[in-house]
Amino acid sequence: MLKPLGISLDWVTLNVVLPVGVSFYTFQSLSYTIDTYKRKIRPTHDIVAFFAFISFFPQLVAGPIERATNLLPQFLKSRSFDYASAVDGMRQILWGLFKKVVVADNCAVVVNQIFNEYQELDGYSLFLGAIYFAFQIYCDFSGYSDIAIGTARLFGINLMRNFAFPYFSRGIAEFWKRWHISLTSWFRDYVYLPLGGSRCTKWKMVRNTFVVFLVSGLWHGANWTFLCWGLFHAILFFVPVLAGKKKYDGMVANDRLLPSVKEFVQMCMTFLLVVLGLIIFRAESMGQALDYIVRIFNDFHIGMPKHGNAPLIYIFILTIVEWLNRDKQYGLQIEEKGLMRWAVVRWAVYYAIFMSVLFLAGKQQEFIYFQF
Amino acid sequence: MRKFLIRISVFALLVVMTLAIGETVVRSMPNPYRTKHQGMITCAGDVETIILGNSHSYYGVYADSVERSYNLANVSQIFKYDYLLLKQYAENCKNLHTVVIPMSYCSLFDPNFETNDDWWYVINYVLYMDVDATPNKLKYYCEVFHMPAFREKLRALVKTNYLECDSLGFGVNYKLENRDDKWDKYGSMTAKRHTASNWDFLEENIYYLEEIIKFCQSRGADAVLVTLPAWHIYYENLDERQLAKMYEVTFAMCKKYGLRYYDYMKDKRFVADDFFDCDHMSDVGAKKFTSILKKEVLIGI
């Protein structure tokens, strides 16, 4: 029937070409519909504001997934240019560019090589490949969010925070409060809580948690790897809850420069578990994921990275900067105190980062989350 | 708003100044395109043999071994640019006798780089060789317009491994002593990379090949088709269909225009040390191949 239009459908896979970022603005539209139904917000009669909310260009294709309660009212009131907000927005865009172009794109080149020829590599290279992928996906996605939030701020619009230094988490529960916050909170408000949340029997709570994580996995695509990734995180999330372990809310190493040994071990363990999950996420099939994980433990000899040192150096710089600013909204949120009170120092930092974006960029890669 | 715009403009000015310095540095680097342009301007009158082609002949034909010859090959050069260079420089080559046209496995199938991510190659031809390649010249007037290539050239400056050729156009970077220990590891991968996913550019490449041949014949010069030696891992992994098409077109050209064709791809006289990688000659191999070329192909020169 659709052949005259040049469209041929496969009845098994459908093979429908979906618009970029369809899941992001579908979720945004859903939040408006549900919130209106539950009378949390009044339906808007301003069609321009409504479509601006649905299709606000900075966050249209990869989030943050905004709520009507936060974004819609901002389109309804008049805005004026704010110098401090615009400067902060520019800084956040610059930091997002650094994360995406320097860290993520340089990691991507090595990650693609390692995952493509993983059967010929030693365990240490495979381990490094998984670490690089963890930073690739973090910097790719949070880099986009920083650029989107920064761009919105230039227009006087405040978008919600999407990442809060997730690799400094001390447990999986804390990780999920810091990773893709807009999606996690969406699932909490529109799936977990309507199912009963945690105010029900223990087994219903287990069911609710598993449902949220499985749906979260499926949100990334109809693939066993995403489903298993969701399941893996559901188990990791639930084990400490059942064991009655303490939940962490505040910032790690608050009022201290360095974390305690306990905090450091907790952060490393959490990060390694996340990395393990990301191997499943990145693999093309569960068979490949398991094979990759098994091979890490074979022939493991620590040495110089075979695929170059550059990604490690960029990851090191990123980690230091983000650690020093972990109490801020993003890595480069500079306060005018100490050395940074001098404009020339701040400009030197901006200039160095901008030049690194120009000259240290990796091979151009599409944003990973554009596909979801 | 005014304060914000002024500061952004000052920052942008700083960036532009830095890029301008970078552009100057890159343009002052040793560059085979400029060397060849200057070489062909100063000694065109003496040149009797011109070698065209891509990196296979750029690193494979040591023009110094053949009297009055010049290597006009460049990395990734397609037949269109072979033709444009020949047309541009042959006007001054009053004694042109022979034009060697290398027929690589990929020559007939290579895409026109003007249309893909490798369009920055055109910058080299426009900036350094003054080639009238395209009507949209503005796009190619600065190295900095293609940031990834610009960046790579600056990095090469730091590592001092920039592309360089001798005064007769031979690429000097592929010295045997600099060869990687695993030089033959990627032979099959290179063969796959050289296998075209489609034959969209076959017609265009045949058109320019014929233009080169017709141009040579109009000038009374002898056009010779040559396939350079390759390492066995490379030629054992070539796609049979593409290879057969390459030979089919080559023999058709020989028949149509009465040309000579020499196929050295599987020549057993070339051993491991003659190769820098699976499809390129080392400096040792280039000298060996050129002496064979002189004895068997460029007879009487």
Interface residues (C-beta under 8 A of the other chain):
Chain A: F81 Y83 A86 V87 M90 W347 Y350 Y351 F354 M355 L358 F359 A361 K363 Q364
Chain B: M1 K3 F4 I8 F11 L14 V15 T18 L19 M147 P148 R151 L154
